[in-house]
Amino acid sequence: QLQLVESGGGLVQPGGSLRLSCAASGFTLDYYAISWFRQAPGKEREGVSCISSSGGSTKYADSVKGRFTISRDNAKNTVYLQMNSLKPEDAAVYYCAASPVGYCSVSGLSEESKNYWGQGTQVIVSS
């Protein structure tokens, strides 16, 4: 079965950190750009970050630049999203998605061309 599985969500205080993981099973992520999206209650899903298949380029939404870092370990078939200085407005269900378009520059933060999606992991930012 081809799937992406997110993990690492949870409850964190404002200013805290979390690291999300996106692991693939049934296929290799080597040739896919991986994007992270999030969806808060009552809001549309938005693109947060993207990393190219090689890991050589990344893209971030303005709202998370300087606070979030995306990385990948192809040997582990996993992509990570390190989230620092979390704010209440970062609270959402976070999803990862894989695109065979291996770069992020055009559609990295859009839902276009995403073949696989994970089930999501919830992040709660609250004191």
MARZANU-258886 format. One line per 8 residues: their letters; for each residue x, y, z of N, C-alpha, C. Coordinates in nm, 3 decimals, padded with zeros to 5 digits. Atoms other than C-alpha are relative to their C-alpha. Layout:
! MARZANU-258886
A = X Y Z X Y Z X Y Z ~ ...
***
This chain:
! MARZANU-258886
QLQLVESG = 00.084 -00.119 00.000 00.000 00.000 00.000 00.088 00.124 00.000 ~ -00.078 -00.122 00.010 00.137 00.337 -00.102 -00.061 00.105 00.092 ~ 00.055 -00.100 -00.090 00.100 00.589 00.173 00.108 00.086 00.063 ~ -00.082 -00.090 -00.080 00.244 00.881 00.363 -00.060 00.003 00.140 ~ 00.046 -00.002 -00.138 00.223 00.886 00.739 00.071 00.112 00.074 ~ -00.057 -00.108 -00.080 00.272 01.201 00.945 00.001 -00.039 00.148 ~ -00.006 00.018 -00.145 00.374 01.200 01.309 00.071 00.119 00.061 ~ -00.072 -00.105 -00.070 00.510 01.433 01.572 -00.084 00.115 00.048
GGLVQPGG = 00.086 -00.107 -00.049 00.213 01.655 01.634 -00.027 -00.014 00.148 ~ 00.033 00.004 -00.142 00.091 01.740 01.980 -00.029 00.138 00.053 ~ 00.027 -00.125 -00.068 00.034 02.013 02.232 00.132 00.065 00.040 ~ -00.122 -00.073 -00.034 00.301 02.278 02.274 -00.040 00.142 00.040 ~ 00.026 -00.137 -00.044 00.313 02.615 02.446 00.050 00.099 -00.105 ~ -00.052 -00.103 00.092 00.355 02.934 02.245 00.149 00.022 00.024 ~ -00.145 -00.013 -00.009 00.722 02.980 02.169 00.074 -00.132 -00.002 ~ -00.062 00.132 -00.003 00.785 02.608 02.180 00.029 -00.054 -00.139
SLRLSCAA = -00.042 00.063 00.126 00.903 02.367 01.913 -00.060 -00.139 -00.013 ~ 00.039 00.135 00.033 00.787 02.052 01.744 00.071 -00.040 -00.129 ~ -00.051 00.051 00.127 00.932 01.833 01.472 -00.097 -00.103 -00.055 ~ 00.089 00.092 00.067 00.691 01.668 01.235 00.078 -00.089 -00.096 ~ -00.061 00.094 00.094 00.784 01.363 01.030 -00.103 -00.046 -00.100 ~ 00.085 00.053 00.108 00.642 01.239 00.703 00.075 -00.120 -00.058 ~ -00.066 00.123 00.045 00.734 00.879 00.629 -00.081 -00.065 -00.111 ~ 00.066 00.067 00.112 00.657 00.698 00.308 00.013 -00.150 00.013
SGFTLDYY = -00.006 00.146 00.008 00.572 00.334 00.274 -00.057 -00.045 -00.133 ~ 00.047 00.052 00.128 00.528 00.135 -00.042 00.060 00.068 -00.121 ~ -00.068 -00.066 00.110 00.729 00.378 -00.252 00.114 00.083 00.057 ~ -00.112 -00.081 -00.043 01.046 00.579 -00.239 -00.026 00.147 -00.030 ~ 00.020 -00.144 00.016 01.041 00.952 -00.190 00.107 00.068 -00.084 ~ -00.117 -00.060 00.065 01.365 01.004 -00.380 -00.034 00.092 -00.116 ~ 00.028 -00.075 00.121 01.198 01.138 -00.693 -00.117 00.097 00.017 ~ 00.115 -00.085 -00.026 00.925 01.339 -00.526 00.039 00.126 00.077
AISWFRQA = -00.002 -00.116 -00.088 00.908 01.693 -00.401 -00.106 -00.023 00.107 ~ 00.092 00.019 -00.113 00.741 01.690 -00.061 -00.040 00.135 00.054 ~ 00.054 -00.125 -00.054 00.518 01.965 00.066 -00.073 -00.027 00.130 ~ 00.081 00.001 -00.120 00.366 02.036 00.402 -00.112 00.103 -00.016 ~ 00.118 -00.087 -00.001 00.018 02.185 00.427 -00.058 00.001 00.141 ~ 00.072 00.000 -00.127 -00.196 02.281 00.721 -00.140 00.054 -00.020 ~ 00.137 -00.046 00.006 -00.561 02.336 00.781 -00.053 00.020 00.142 ~ 00.059 -00.033 -00.129 -00.707 02.513 01.081 -00.151 -00.006 -00.013
PGKEREGV = 00.146 00.007 00.006 -01.074 02.481 01.173 -00.061 00.123 -00.066 ~ 00.068 -00.110 00.067 -01.291 02.690 00.946 00.081 00.072 -00.106 ~ -00.086 -00.066 00.099 -01.003 02.779 00.716 00.036 -00.097 -00.111 ~ -00.044 00.082 00.112 -00.881 02.656 00.382 00.138 -00.057 00.029 ~ -00.134 00.058 -00.014 -00.581 02.429 00.362 00.100 00.090 -00.072 ~ -00.102 -00.088 00.057 -00.265 02.627 00.297 00.134 -00.070 -00.005 ~ -00.134 00.053 00.012 00.079 02.536 00.178 00.095 00.068 00.097 ~ -00.091 -00.051 -00.102 00.348 02.577 00.442 00.144 -00.003 -00.049
SCISSSGG = -00.139 00.015 00.039 00.670 02.446 00.296 00.012 -00.111 -00.103 ~ -00.027 00.101 00.102 00.818 02.239 00.017 00.149 -00.023 -00.008 ~ -00.140 00.032 00.024 01.145 02.060 -00.045 00.009 -00.081 -00.128 ~ -00.016 00.067 00.128 01.267 01.945 -00.383 00.045 -00.144 00.020 ~ -00.036 00.142 -00.010 01.341 01.582 -00.460 00.145 -00.019 00.042 ~ -00.142 00.010 -00.036 01.713 01.643 -00.426 00.029 00.057 00.137 ~ -00.024 -00.071 -00.125 01.672 01.848 -00.112 00.075 00.130 -00.019 ~ -00.081 -00.117 00.026 01.861 02.126 -00.282 -00.072 00.132 00.004
STKYADSV = 00.074 -00.126 -00.008 01.583 02.379 -00.278 -00.123 -00.018 00.087 ~ 00.116 -00.001 -00.089 01.310 02.471 -00.036 -00.082 00.125 -00.024 ~ 00.091 -00.114 00.015 01.016 02.705 -00.026 -00.086 00.007 00.125 ~ 00.078 -00.019 -00.122 00.824 02.853 00.265 -00.108 00.106 -00.021 ~ 00.099 -00.105 -00.006 00.506 03.045 00.317 00.056 00.115 00.084 ~ -00.051 -00.116 -00.072 00.573 03.397 00.441 -00.027 -00.010 00.150 ~ 00.040 00.006 -00.140 00.395 03.319 00.766 00.091 -00.087 00.086 ~ -00.085 00.090 -00.077 00.653 03.057 00.867 00.149 00.020 -00.028
KGRFTISR = -00.141 -00.023 00.033 00.976 03.187 00.715 00.078 00.041 00.123 ~ -00.085 -00.032 -00.113 01.255 03.199 00.966 -00.034 -00.078 00.126 ~ 00.039 00.078 -00.117 01.069 02.974 01.209 -00.006 -00.149 -00.030 ~ 00.012 00.140 00.039 01.013 02.649 01.020 00.114 -00.038 -00.094 ~ -00.103 00.053 00.089 01.273 02.434 00.848 -00.041 -00.137 -00.050 ~ 00.033 00.129 00.060 01.200 02.152 00.608 00.131 -00.069 -00.039 ~ -00.119 00.077 00.037 01.453 01.875 00.549 -00.046 -00.140 -00.039 ~ 00.034 00.136 00.039 01.465 01.525 00.413 00.119 -00.091 00.019
DNAKNTVY = -00.100 00.106 -00.010 01.653 01.203 00.470 -00.049 -00.112 -00.090 ~ 00.049 00.099 00.096 01.604 00.992 00.163 00.037 -00.143 00.041 ~ -00.038 00.133 -00.047 01.788 00.701 00.325 -00.107 -00.056 00.094 ~ 00.106 00.040 -00.092 01.509 00.694 00.583 -00.139 00.016 -00.063 ~ 00.127 -00.019 00.069 01.242 00.777 00.326 -00.095 00.090 00.078 ~ 00.076 -00.087 -00.093 01.130 01.058 00.553 00.034 00.147 -00.025 ~ -00.016 -00.145 00.006 01.079 01.432 00.537 -00.042 00.057 00.135 ~ 00.025 -00.060 -00.131 01.080 01.654 00.844 -00.041 00.146 -00.015
LQMNSLKP = 00.031 -00.142 -00.011 00.933 01.987 00.938 00.030 00.042 00.144 ~ -00.036 -00.053 -00.131 01.109 02.153 01.230 -00.072 00.132 00.019 ~ 00.079 -00.120 -00.025 00.879 02.415 01.378 00.044 00.062 00.132 ~ -00.046 -00.072 -00.118 01.023 02.668 01.620 -00.083 00.127 00.020 ~ 00.070 -00.124 -00.033 00.880 02.975 01.791 -00.148 -00.009 -00.039 ~ 00.138 00.023 00.041 00.532 02.836 01.750 -00.094 00.103 00.059 ~ 00.100 -00.098 -00.038 00.240 03.072 01.768 -00.139 -00.066 00.002 ~ 00.135 00.059 00.000 -00.127 03.004 01.842 -00.058 -00.014 -00.140
EDAAVYYC = 00.053 00.007 00.137 -00.203 03.074 01.477 00.063 -00.111 -00.084 ~ -00.057 00.117 00.068 00.018 02.778 01.379 -00.081 -00.126 00.028 ~ 00.080 00.118 -00.035 -00.233 02.540 01.534 -00.085 -00.043 -00.119 ~ 00.070 00.052 00.118 -00.379 02.318 01.265 00.028 -00.150 -00.010 ~ -00.038 00.135 00.041 -00.381 01.970 01.122 00.101 00.017 -00.113 ~ -00.107 -00.011 00.099 -00.060 01.933 00.925 00.003 -00.127 -00.085 ~ -00.002 00.109 00.096 -00.044 01.719 00.614 00.127 00.008 -00.084 ~ -00.105 -00.001 00.099 00.239 01.612 00.391 -00.056 -00.059 -00.129
AASPVGYC = 00.045 00.044 00.130 00.200 01.549 00.022 00.120 -00.015 -00.092 ~ -00.110 00.029 00.091 00.422 01.411 -00.252 -00.039 00.031 -00.143 ~ 00.023 -00.034 00.139 00.450 01.540 -00.605 00.113 -00.055 -00.086 ~ -00.106 00.048 00.090 00.634 01.373 -00.894 00.070 00.114 -00.073 ~ -00.071 -00.119 00.048 00.717 01.725 -01.007 00.104 00.028 00.107 ~ -00.103 00.006 -00.103 01.047 01.720 -00.825 00.049 00.132 00.054 ~ -00.045 -00.129 -00.049 01.089 02.091 -00.772 -00.117 00.077 00.059 ~ 00.102 -00.073 -00.076 00.902 02.346 -00.563 -00.035 00.136 -00.058
SVSGLSEE = 00.010 -00.140 00.039 00.934 02.669 -00.753 -00.136 00.041 -00.054 ~ 00.126 -00.039 00.064 00.603 02.659 -00.940 -00.121 -00.033 00.087 ~ 00.122 00.043 -00.069 00.347 02.457 -00.744 00.029 -00.062 00.136 ~ -00.038 00.063 -00.125 00.530 02.364 -00.428 -00.097 00.023 00.113 ~ 00.089 -00.032 -00.110 00.282 02.538 -00.200 -00.147 -00.007 -00.040 ~ 00.139 00.020 00.041 -00.030 02.454 -00.397 -00.031 -00.148 00.000 ~ 00.041 00.140 -00.003 -00.231 02.134 -00.401 00.013 -00.067 -00.137 ~ -00.015 00.050 00.137 -00.162 02.094 -00.771 00.108 -00.108 -00.007
SKNYWGQG = -00.099 00.104 00.031 00.017 01.778 -00.887 00.044 -00.084 00.120 ~ -00.037 00.081 -00.117 00.019 01.607 -00.547 -00.067 -00.137 -00.012 ~ 00.054 00.134 00.022 -00.020 01.233 -00.595 -00.038 -00.072 00.128 ~ 00.022 00.071 -00.127 -00.007 01.117 -00.236 -00.014 00.100 00.113 ~ 00.023 -00.084 -00.118 -00.136 01.268 00.085 00.000 -00.088 00.125 ~ 00.012 00.068 -00.127 -00.099 01.168 00.446 -00.132 00.030 00.066 ~ 00.128 -00.016 -00.071 -00.380 01.153 00.698 00.000 00.120 00.094 ~ -00.009 -00.120 -00.083 -00.255 01.450 00.899 00.041 -00.027 00.143
TQVIVSS = -00.034 00.004 -00.143 -00.117 01.517 01.245 -00.034 00.136 00.059 ~ 00.051 -00.125 -00.058 -00.263 01.776 01.478 00.104 00.069 00.085 ~ -00.086 -00.085 -00.082 -00.064 02.058 01.626 -00.087 00.099 00.075 ~ 00.074 -00.093 -00.086 -00.209 02.252 01.917 00.100 00.089 00.070 ~ -00.090 -00.097 -00.064 -00.038 02.566 02.038 -00.082 00.079 00.100 ~ 00.081 -00.062 -00.104 -00.176 02.679 02.367 00.074 -00.002 00.132 ~ -00.058 -00.003 -00.133 -00.068 02.782 02.712 -00.097 -00.060 00.102
***
